[in-house]
Amino acid sequence: MIPRTVFSTEHEQFRDSVRKFLETEAAPYHHQWEKDGQVDRELWRKAGAMGFLCPQVPEAYGGLELDFGYNAIVDEEISRQGLTGIGWGLHSDIAVPYIVNYGTEEQKQKYLPGCISGDIVTAIAMTEPGAGSDLQGVRTTAVKDGDHYVLNGSKTFITNGQHADLVVVVAKTDPAAGAAGVSLLLVESDSPGFKKGTNLEKVGMKAQDTSELFFDDVKVPAENLLGGEGQGFIYLMQELPQERLSVAVNAIANCEAAIGWTIEYVKDRKAFGKPISAFQNTQFKLAELDSELTALRVFIDRCLELHYEEKLDVSTAAKAKLLATDFQCKLLDECMQLHGGFGYMWEYPIARAWADARVQRIYAGTNEIMKLIISRELLKRE
Ligand SMILES: Cc1cc2nc3c(=O)[nH]c(=O)nc-3n(C[C@H](O)[C@H](O)[C@H](O)COP(=O)(O)OP(=O)(O)OC[C@H]3O[C@@H](n4cnc5c(N)ncnc54)[C@H](O)[C@@H]3O)c2cc1C
């Protein structure tokens, strides 16, 4: 074992309370939430009361003003227990940082305390039925009309879509200007003309309320523009490294848990009169997986350190997301194989993790887009 050095004693105490909270408040109910298609909304408020939401937010807005390590711990503990319905990572690591980093003082005062307490659940709506990887192709428009914007369009695959009270919406304020015409708007979900569509039925992450959203002449006050008009694309590029690191952190924690479940299983399960763990194939598979996992853990922890120092560049974050999620899918597939038929049964955590993990290579920018980002940077080098 290579000891981890990214977390302090305070981080580990925080981990302890997150873990205990999830064991009692979430794990026993997650199976039911998978059937419901969403987690219990009260869970958000309970987590808020414990200080688990948005740990980075400055004290001036009621936050704890902690480093990203605290977000990473929440992500890791959720992932270890396979509680993929809980969309706190999207809220704390992805959506809320847009308000912290680009919001006006009024926006911060108005929204951040609720984001911390769990009274406000956030989402970020980039993807549309006709535009995912190619974000410049979004067709949602926000047309300025006096003191407000008129928002029209639709979004899909939006994490926290049913629970969301506040959505960071990517829209074109100047459709002729390409990337320079993209802006971000803070849209309250009870605005007239804002409709939440279907809670989408997915292959995995069944307790996550991933949804369609529709905007039909929604009047968004001009003061809800996030940052500058036409700056949205730049903000997205600046924030995506943290989103991709968060996905990678998640992936590696999940791999560590899955290899643990598998070791336990192969020691217990017998075939041909001996435990599955006695077969050389099992031993070699586990050895190979754990070797790769060890290397990736060190790499992702180094990325975390760089991120604490605000030095994690776009290309390295893309490498982290690409490697961690490709490996997660490979590991879960191999671990499921070692479980035999029981591994394919939904009641086994390995089955759910296998199904839940597949999307990790698709969202937060597909792994093909990660390769584009990495190669672009490589080819720019002298
Ligand atoms: C469970 C889930 C949760 C999600 N949560 C959110 C969310 O909260 N907010 C949000 O905005 N979006 C969210 N998404 C959407 C997600 O980010 C997109 O699905 C993703 O970016 C891919 O876009 P797409 O589905 O349009 O695929 P497409 O862009 O149509 O891609 C299809 C295929 O073509 C490949 N491809 C595309 N362009 C290139 C290229 N230039 N070179 C090589 N290959 C290419 C892709 O890699 C992919 O394999 C979520 C998706 C899912 C499934």
The ligand as an SDF file (V2000), in Angstrom:
LIG
                    3D

 53 58  0  0  0  0  0  0  0  0999 V2000
  -26.6240   10.0640  -16.6430 C   0  0  0  0  0  0  0  0  0  0  0  0
  -26.2260   11.3110  -17.3650 C   0  0  0  0  0  0  0  0  0  0  0  0
  -26.0970   12.5000  -16.6580 C   0  0  0  0  0  0  0  0  0  0  0  0
  -25.7760   13.6810  -17.3210 C   0  0  0  0  0  0  0  0  0  0  0  0
  -25.7480   14.8650  -16.6420 N   0  0  0  0  0  0  0  0  0  0  0  0
  -25.6610   16.0320  -17.3330 C   0  0  0  0  0  0  0  0  0  0  0  0
  -25.8460   17.2890  -16.6740 C   0  0  0  0  0  0  0  0  0  0  0  0
  -26.0740   17.3730  -15.4580 O   0  0  0  0  0  0  0  0  0  0  0  0
  -25.7940   18.4150  -17.4240 N   0  0  0  0  0  0  0  0  0  0  0  0
  -25.5660   18.3930  -18.7660 C   0  0  0  0  0  0  0  0  0  0  0  0
  -25.5430   19.4460  -19.3760 O   0  0  0  0  0  0  0  0  0  0  0  0
  -25.3680   17.2230  -19.4070 N   0  0  0  0  0  0  0  0  0  0  0  0
  -25.4180   16.0510  -18.7400 C   0  0  0  0  0  0  0  0  0  0  0  0
  -25.2730   14.8500  -19.3860 N   0  0  0  0  0  0  0  0  0  0  0  0
  -25.0170   14.8580  -20.8090 C   0  0  0  0  0  0  0  0  0  0  0  0
  -23.6070   14.4320  -21.1860 C   0  0  0  0  0  0  0  0  0  0  0  0
  -22.6830   15.3880  -20.7730 O   0  0  0  0  0  0  0  0  0  0  0  0
  -23.6090   14.1960  -22.7170 C   0  0  0  0  0  0  0  0  0  0  0  0
  -24.3810   13.0520  -22.9560 O   0  0  0  0  0  0  0  0  0  0  0  0
  -22.2090   14.0480  -23.2660 C   0  0  0  0  0  0  0  0  0  0  0  0
  -21.5050   15.2650  -23.2330 O   0  0  0  0  0  0  0  0  0  0  0  0
  -22.2120   13.5310  -24.7120 C   0  0  0  0  0  0  0  0  0  0  0  0
  -23.0560   14.2820  -25.5320 O   0  0  0  0  0  0  0  0  0  0  0  0
  -24.1270   13.5400  -26.4510 P   0  0  0  0  0  0  0  0  0  0  0  0
  -24.9100   12.6240  -25.5970 O   0  0  0  0  0  0  0  0  0  0  0  0
  -24.8510   14.5630  -27.2290 O   0  0  0  0  0  0  0  0  0  0  0  0
  -23.2660   12.6520  -27.4380 O   0  0  0  0  0  0  0  0  0  0  0  0
  -22.6830   13.1040  -28.8630 P   0  0  0  0  0  0  0  0  0  0  0  0
  -21.9960   14.4040  -28.7250 O   0  0  0  0  0  0  0  0  0  0  0  0
  -23.7530   12.9660  -29.8760 O   0  0  0  0  0  0  0  0  0  0  0  0
  -21.5980   11.9690  -29.0980 O   0  0  0  0  0  0  0  0  0  0  0  0
  -21.8630   10.6760  -29.6500 C   0  0  0  0  0  0  0  0  0  0  0  0
  -20.5460    9.9540  -29.8720 C   0  0  0  0  0  0  0  0  0  0  0  0
  -19.7520   10.6900  -30.8020 O   0  0  0  0  0  0  0  0  0  0  0  0
  -18.4910   10.9660  -30.2330 C   0  0  0  0  0  0  0  0  0  0  0  0
  -17.9920   12.2710  -30.7010 N   0  0  0  0  0  0  0  0  0  0  0  0
  -18.6510   13.4590  -30.6940 C   0  0  0  0  0  0  0  0  0  0  0  0
  -17.8540   14.4210  -31.1850 N   0  0  0  0  0  0  0  0  0  0  0  0
  -16.6650   13.8290  -31.4800 C   0  0  0  0  0  0  0  0  0  0  0  0
  -15.4310   14.2910  -32.0200 C   0  0  0  0  0  0  0  0  0  0  0  0
  -15.2400   15.5820  -32.3100 N   0  0  0  0  0  0  0  0  0  0  0  0
  -14.4350   13.3940  -32.2170 N   0  0  0  0  0  0  0  0  0  0  0  0
  -14.6050   12.1030  -31.9010 C   0  0  0  0  0  0  0  0  0  0  0  0
  -15.7500   11.5920  -31.4020 N   0  0  0  0  0  0  0  0  0  0  0  0
  -16.7560   12.4510  -31.1780 C   0  0  0  0  0  0  0  0  0  0  0  0
  -18.7120   11.0010  -28.7220 C   0  0  0  0  0  0  0  0  0  0  0  0
  -17.5160   10.7750  -28.0280 O   0  0  0  0  0  0  0  0  0  0  0  0
  -19.7040    9.8430  -28.5820 C   0  0  0  0  0  0  0  0  0  0  0  0
  -19.0140    8.6360  -28.5480 O   0  0  0  0  0  0  0  0  0  0  0  0
  -25.5350   13.6470  -18.7210 C   0  0  0  0  0  0  0  0  0  0  0  0
  -25.6260   12.4470  -19.4180 C   0  0  0  0  0  0  0  0  0  0  0  0
  -25.9950   11.3020  -18.7760 C   0  0  0  0  0  0  0  0  0  0  0  0
  -26.1480   10.0510  -19.5770 C   0  0  0  0  0  0  0  0  0  0  0  0
  1  2  1  0
  2  3  1  0
  2 52  2  0
  3  4  2  0
  4  5  1  0
  4 50  1  0
  5  6  2  0
  6  7  1  0
  6 13  1  0
  7  8  2  0
  7  9  1  0
  9 10  1  0
 10 11  2  0
 10 12  1  0
 12 13  2  0
 13 14  1  0
 14 15  1  0
 14 50  1  0
 15 16  1  0
 16 17  1  0
 16 18  1  0
 18 19  1  0
 18 20  1  0
 20 21  1  0
 20 22  1  0
 22 23  1  0
 23 24  1  0
 24 25  2  0
 24 26  1  0
 24 27  1  0
 27 28  1  0
 28 29  2  0
 28 30  1  0
 28 31  1  0
 31 32  1  0
 32 33  1  0
 33 34  1  0
 33 48  1  0
 34 35  1  0
 35 36  1  0
 35 46  1  0
 36 37  1  0
 36 45  1  0
 37 38  2  0
 38 39  1  0
 39 40  1  0
 39 45  2  0
 40 41  1  0
 40 42  2  0
 42 43  1  0
 43 44  2  0
 44 45  1  0
 46 47  1  0
 46 48  1  0
 48 49  1  0
 50 51  2  0
 51 52  1  0
 52 53  1  0
M  END
$$$$
